[in-house]
């Protein structure tokens, strides 16, 4: 059992390393492409307009690249914050996240017995499912625009 988990972990780690190295190679190739394109633009502007205009053109190109990168970074950061807030909400809502509750449940199972507890859990699960379905219906009714 543990060997299979270890093998799965090794395979996942190997895949992650391969994908990361491929992404790094693609980023390095993209950097070289951008450098050559900037050099070509610099030479073209240098031949037509002069050295000052060529330097300003190069600065403008790198400024645009910096703005695009900053925009992507800010969008990614806001998505990560939203996911973290959503994960925190779901973690606080989960009753199984509390170790004291799990310990109490184990003690109840020991005290009552598994044969008597199974029908109670089935009824409780059914009630929980009905309440969750009713809660989702209320949430969708609240979100609907009122005319």
HELIX and SHEET records of a PDB file:
HELIX    1   1 UNK A    2  UNK A   48  1                                  47    
HELIX    2   2 UNK A   51  UNK A   93  1                                  43    
HELIX    3   3 UNK A   95  UNK A   97  5                                   3    
HELIX    4   4 UNK A   99  UNK A  112  1                                  14    
HELIX    5   5 UNK A  114  UNK A  143  1                                  30    
END                                                                             
